[in-house]
Amino acid sequence: MKKIFNSYKLHIFFISLLSLNYFLPLLIFGKVTLFYHDALECEIVYNHVLGKIFSGNLDGVKLFLNGEIKIEYLRRLFQPFALFYGFLNTELAYWLTDIILKLTSYFSFYLFTKKTNSSKFVNCLSASLFASINLPTFLGFGMAILPYLAYLCLFKDKIKIKNYLIVIFFGFNSDLVNTIFALPFFFLALLILNKNILEIKKILFIMLAFIFPILLSNSNLILS
């Protein structure tokens, strides 16, 4: 019980450090600030228009080049997290996605690193560092969930249905361009690190459970 409590305190401490990204600008400027490259001039604008489409305004896409850009050309059209922009205002939807992605990055990396290091402090520190550099956050959850995939492939003996459901869910919320080019190198690294040839089948199933939803949720871009 004491170990669980100490782990809980460490998580609270490092997640609180991550939250300074929101609270310090809020205290200084009165609003949370955004400084990521290629955010306000394009990506968040795309998400704003997606929000209009999801809320029923199918003509919202005509804002782009007088309707020359069609709906099927938009990234994240079939990705569930983009629905936030249909139900919430654009700013709140962005920051909610940002927070969820940072928490996903943190716990995803923590699960992986705790299998390679016995120090809970180092594990929480490295997880918070990974969460803080996993930018930009408007491109989906692909990079955030990769450590969890590595944890399943390398350290989890028995993969349960809930593990596959988590992998599939985050696959549907992953950007094709931002994720797909990293996957061959990631898969190669898993094969090198895994010394048991019998585990290759498990790795293949996990990777397919991740890649197939990515292709489905980005099928509009592929077909376009």
C-alpha positions in Angstrom: 0.0 0.0 0.0 2.9 2.4 0.8 4.5 1.7 -2.5 1.3 2.4 -4.4 0.9 5.7 -2.4 4.5 6.7 -3.2 3.9 6.0 -6.9 0.7 8.0 -6.8 2.6 11.0 -5.3 5.3 10.8 -8.0 2.7 10.7 -10.7 0.9 13.7 -9.2 4.2 15.6 -8.9 5.3 15.1 -12.5 1.9 15.5 -14.1 1.7 18.8 -12.1 5.0 19.8 -13.7 3.5 19.1 -17.1 0.4 21.2 -16.2 2.7 24.3 -15.8 2.5 24.5 -19.6 -1.1 25.7 -19.1 -1.0 27.4 -15.7 2.0 29.7 -16.0 0.7 31.4 -19.2 -2.7 31.6 -17.6 -1.3 33.4 -14.6 1.0 35.7 -16.6 -1.2 36.5 -19.7 -4.7 35.4 -18.5 -4.9 32.8 -21.3 -3.2 29.6 -22.2 -0.6 30.3 -25.0 0.1 28.3 -28.1 3.4 28.5 -30.0 3.6 25.2 -32.0 4.7 25.4 -35.6 2.1 25.1 -38.3 -0.8 25.3 -35.8 -2.8 28.5 -36.1 -2.3 29.0 -39.8 -3.5 25.6 -41.0 -4.0 22.6 -38.7 -6.3 24.1 -36.1 -8.1 25.9 -38.9 -8.7 22.5 -40.5 -10.0 21.2 -37.2 -12.3 24.2 -36.8 -13.9 23.5 -40.2 -14.2 19.8 -39.4 -16.1 20.9 -36.3 -18.5 22.8 -38.5 -19.0 19.8 -40.7 -19.6 17.5 -37.7 -22.1 19.9 -36.3 -24.1 19.7 -39.5 -22.7 22.6 -41.6 -21.5 20.6 -44.6 -20.8 23.9 -46.5 -18.1 24.8 -44.0 -15.4 23.3 -46.2 -16.2 26.0 -48.8 -14.2 28.4 -46.7 -11.1 26.8 -48.3 -10.3 28.2 -51.8 -13.9 29.0 -52.5 -14.9 25.3 -52.3 -12.0 23.9 -54.4 -10.8 21.8 -51.4 -13.3 19.0 -50.9 -14.3 17.4 -47.7 -12.5 14.1 -48.4 -9.2 16.0 -48.7 -9.2 17.0 -45.0 -7.0 15.1 -42.5 -8.7 13.7 -39.4 -12.1 13.5 -41.1 -12.7 10.0 -39.8 -10.8 10.2 -36.6 -12.9 10.1 -33.4 -10.9 12.8 -31.4 -11.8 15.4 -34.1 -15.4 15.1 -32.9 -14.4 17.4 -30.0 -14.4 20.2 -32.5 -18.0 19.5 -33.4 -19.3 19.6 -29.8 -17.0 22.2 -28.2 -15.6 25.5 -29.2 -12.3 25.3 -31.1 -10.0 26.5 -28.3 -11.5 24.2 -25.7 -11.4 21.3 -28.1 -7.7 21.9 -28.9 -6.7 22.1 -25.2 -8.7 19.1 -24.2 -7.0 17.1 -27.0 -3.7 18.5 -25.9 -4.2 17.4 -22.3 -5.5 13.9 -23.2 -2.5 13.4 -25.5 0.0 14.4 -23.0 -1.5 12.1 -20.4 -1.5 9.3 -22.9 2.1 10.0 -23.7 3.0 10.0 -20.0 1.4 6.7 -19.0 2.3 5.0 -22.2 6.0 5.7 -21.7 5.8 5.0 -18.0 4.4 1.5 -18.6 7.3 0.8 -21.0 10.1 2.3 -18.9 9.1 0.7 -15.6 9.9 -2.7 -17.2 13.4 -1.5 -18.0 14.3 0.5 -14.8 13.6 -0.2 -11.2 13.6 3.5 -10.1 10.1 4.9 -10.0 11.5 8.4 -9.9 13.5 7.9 -13.1 10.5 6.3 -14.8 8.2 9.1 -13.9 10.8 11.7 -14.9 11.4 10.1 -18.3 7.7 9.7 -18.9 7.1 13.4 -18.2 10.0 14.3 -20.5 8.5 12.2 -23.3 5.1 13.8 -22.8 6.6 17.3 -22.9 8.5 16.7 -26.2 5.7 14.8 -28.0 4.7 17.8 -30.1 2.6 18.9 -31.9 -0.4 17.4 -30.3 -3.0 18.3 -33.0 -1.7 15.5 -35.3 -3.3 12.6 -33.3 -2.2 10.0 -30.8 0.1 7.8 -33.0 3.4 8.8 -31.5 2.0 8.9 -28.0 0.9 5.3 -27.9 4.0 3.8 -29.5 5.7 3.1 -26.1 2.6 1.2 -25.0 2.9 -0.9 -28.2 6.5 -1.6 -27.3 5.5 -2.6 -23.8 2.9 -5.1 -25.2 5.3 -6.5 -27.7 8.3 -6.9 -25.5 7.1 -7.4 -22.0 3.4 -8.5 -21.9 3.2 -12.3 -22.0 -0.5 -12.6 -22.6 -2.3 -10.0 -24.7 -5.9 -9.6 -23.6 -8.9 -8.3 -25.6 -8.7 -5.0 -23.7 -5.1 -4.5 -24.8 -6.1 -5.0 -28.4 -9.1 -2.6 -28.0 -6.7 0.1 -26.6 -4.4 -0.4 -29.6 -7.3 -0.3 -32.1 -8.8 2.8 -30.5 -5.5 4.8 -30.7 -5.0 3.5 -34.2 -8.2 5.1 -35.2 -7.0 8.4 -33.7 -3.6 8.4 -35.4 -2.5 10.6 -38.2 -1.3 8.7 -41.3 1.5 11.0 -42.4 2.8 11.6 -38.8 2.8 8.0 -37.8 3.2 5.6 -40.8 6.8 6.5 -41.6 7.9 5.7 -38.1 6.3 2.3 -38.0 8.9 0.4 -40.2 11.8 1.5 -37.9 9.7 0.8 -34.8 8.8 -2.7 -36.1 12.5 -3.3 -36.9 13.6 -2.2 -33.4 11.0 -4.6 -31.9 12.4 -7.5 -33.8 16.0 -6.6 -32.8 15.1 -6.2 -29.1 13.0 -9.4 -29.0 15.2 -12.4 -28.8 12.4 -15.0 -28.9 11.5 -15.9 -32.5 8.1 -17.2 -31.3 7.1 -13.7 -30.2 7.2 -12.4 -33.8 3.6 -13.7 -34.3 2.4 -11.7 -31.3 4.3 -8.6 -32.6 2.7 -8.9 -36.0 -0.9 -9.2 -34.5 -0.3 -6.1 -32.4 1.1 -4.1 -35.3 -1.8 -5.1 -37.6 -4.3 -4.1 -34.8 -2.6 -0.7 -34.9 -1.9 -0.2 -38.6 -5.3 -1.3 -40.0 -7.4 1.3 -38.0 -4.9 3.9 -39.1 -5.5 3.0 -42.7 -9.3 3.0 -42.2 -9.5 6.3 -40.4 -7.3 7.9 -43.1 -8.9 6.1 -46.0 -10.2 9.4 -47.4 -6.7 10.6 -47.9 -5.6 7.3 -49.4 -8.5 7.2 -51.9 -8.1 10.9 -52.7 
